[in-house]
Amino acid sequence: MKFTKDSYINGTSLKGDFYAYYHEIVEVFGEPDMGPNNFEHDKVTCEWDLQFEDGTYATIYDWKEPETPMGRYLWHIGGKSYEAVDRVLETMGRSIAV
């Protein structure tokens, strides 16, 4: 699934979760749009902002962590619809979320 980085995503909310290592997400989606270890925000230290070719918006982010997790972590998928989860997992080559 093709995607573009879109740092102007606004209004997403939690739609699902998936386990991954930081480096696995970077291999697929590139460096995050925010972070790692960005402490300017209250609850998120790392985030990818994505728009897929079908118009679906998605964010991948950590939540309330003291620093960006580099090991296996339950990453959050935000979106405006549940298609965000499908698009992220499909692009990551995975079939199910947690």
ChimeraX attribute file (.defattr): number of C-alpha atoms within 10 A of each C-alpha:
attribute: neighborCount
match mode: 1-to-1
recipient: residues
	/A:1	12
	/A:2	9
	/A:3	19
	/A:4	12
	/A:5	19
	/A:6	16
	/A:7	15
	/A:8	9
	/A:9	16
	/A:10	12
	/A:11	9
	/A:12	15
	/A:13	15
	/A:14	18
	/A:15	18
	/A:16	18
	/A:17	19
	/A:18	18
	/A:19	13
	/A:20	16
	/A:21	14
	/A:22	19
	/A:23	14
	/A:24	13
	/A:25	18
	/A:26	12
	/A:27	10
	/A:28	12
	/A:29	19
	/A:30	12
	/A:31	17
	/A:32	19
	/A:33	16
	/A:34	18
	/A:35	17
	/A:36	18
	/A:37	15
	/A:38	14
	/A:39	15
	/A:40	10
	/A:41	9
	/A:42	10
	/A:43	13
	/A:44	21
	/A:45	22
	/A:46	24
	/A:47	24
	/A:48	24
	/A:49	23
	/A:50	26
	/A:51	21
	/A:52	18
	/A:53	12
	/A:54	11
	/A:55	10
	/A:56	19
	/A:57	28
	/A:58	31
	/A:59	28
	/A:60	25
	/A:61	23
	/A:62	20
	/A:63	17
	/A:64	10
	/A:65	13
	/A:66	11
	/A:67	16
	/A:68	21
	/A:69	19
	/A:70	12
	/A:71	11
	/A:72	13
	/A:73	15
	/A:74	18
	/A:75	22
	/A:76	21
	/A:77	26
	/A:78	24
	/A:79	24
	/A:80	17
	/A:81	15
	/A:82	17
	/A:83	15
	/A:84	26
	/A:85	26
	/A:86	20
	/A:87	23
	/A:88	28
	/A:89	18
	/A:90	13
	/A:91	17
	/A:92	16
	/A:93	11
	/A:94	12
	/A:95	10
	/A:96	11
	/A:97	15
	/A:98	9
